Amino acid sequence: MKIIERLILGLGLVFLVIAVAIFRPVPIVQEHEAIPVSGTVRFVFEGGVHDVVIKLEGDDRRFYINRGLEYGLDLDDLKDRLIGHQVVMKYPKYWTPLDWNNQVRHISKLEFQGEVLFNELKPD
């Protein structure tokens, strides 16, 4: 019975570690810690629960502002302003088992033509 108890305890610990990795929040970082990416916006659409999703030309990743529509961003305005234009986005280095290949990136800052449209970075 000792082997079965150890096996159950071990599996429980593995599931606990996986659950912590999955459900930990996206870190809020300072600007110098964020990873910048720039490109021409191809699509802007709503995804998830009031998330603003941005796709860049030539980039397979999706970038999103979590609950961006609840922060006062307007989807139609973003489409009109951003599609076909260059933006700069910054995101934290972050990994989760739900996105093991890093195809979905959380936007911490969105800039367009020198204007900051969204920012949740910590002050330096």
KABEL-V692358 format. One line per field, one symbol per residue. psi: psi as a letter, one per 30 degrees, with the letter a starting at -180 (. if undefined). A space follows every 50 residues. Layout:
# KABEL-V692358
psi=???
This chain:
# KABEL-V692358
psi=feeeeeeeeeeeeeeeeeeeeegklkkjllefflkkkllkkekklklbjg kkkkklkgkflkkkjkheffggkkeeeeeeeekglklklkllkkkkffif ghfjkkkfkkkkhfkjfkkgkkk.
